[in-house]
Amino acid sequence: MTTARRFLPVFLAAAGVLVGCDSARDERARADHELREVKEEAAEAQSKLDDMKRQGDAPTQAEVDEVVDDLREAQAEAREVSAEADAALARARLEARSAVERSLQEKMKSMADLQREIREKLPKAEADRLVEELTRRSGAVQEILLEIDRARGINLEAIKRTAEQRLGDFDQALEQARQRV
């Protein structure tokens, strides 16, 4: 049972080299495509067996074994590609989370130093409001860390952009607070 599916991994690998197919989203798309191919091949195999039965020809054990072996091989390939996609997504999440956490930690150190100055130099009401704003901005960045942990390949890039924006907002709030002190 020779199908185009057998050439798919070679084609995808070549395309990956040409296009730089290393994102989690691309890996997941490849895995989803592979799973669709397995389902199509299973339907094709079942149809072939059904046609043989309708024509009155009982499939030989060798034909049944060939179909079963092909399906098992396709399922194994699909599982392997799916596992690779899951691993790529896990790596991408970890990288994104680490980058955001490092940046957040640096900004939190600045915030701690700045809070002392704010409390010393500004009136209590203004200091409280400014510290509350900084705390709110840092909390928004911390929330995005949870979103990164739950991200799927399809939305991880959007979440990373949101994280960058929130870090930028936090950094801007820190800069504005420094100017007031």
Secondary structure, DSSP 8 states (H G I E B T S, - for coil): ---GGGGHHHHHHHHHHHHT--SHHHHHHHHHHHHHHHHHHHHHHHHHHHHHHHTT----HHHHHHHHHHHHHHHHHHHHHHHHHHHHHHHHHHHHHHHHHHHHHHHHHHHHHHHHHHHHHS-HHHHHHHHHHHHHHHHHHHHHHHHHHH--TTTHHHHHHHHHHHHHHHHHHHHHHHHH-
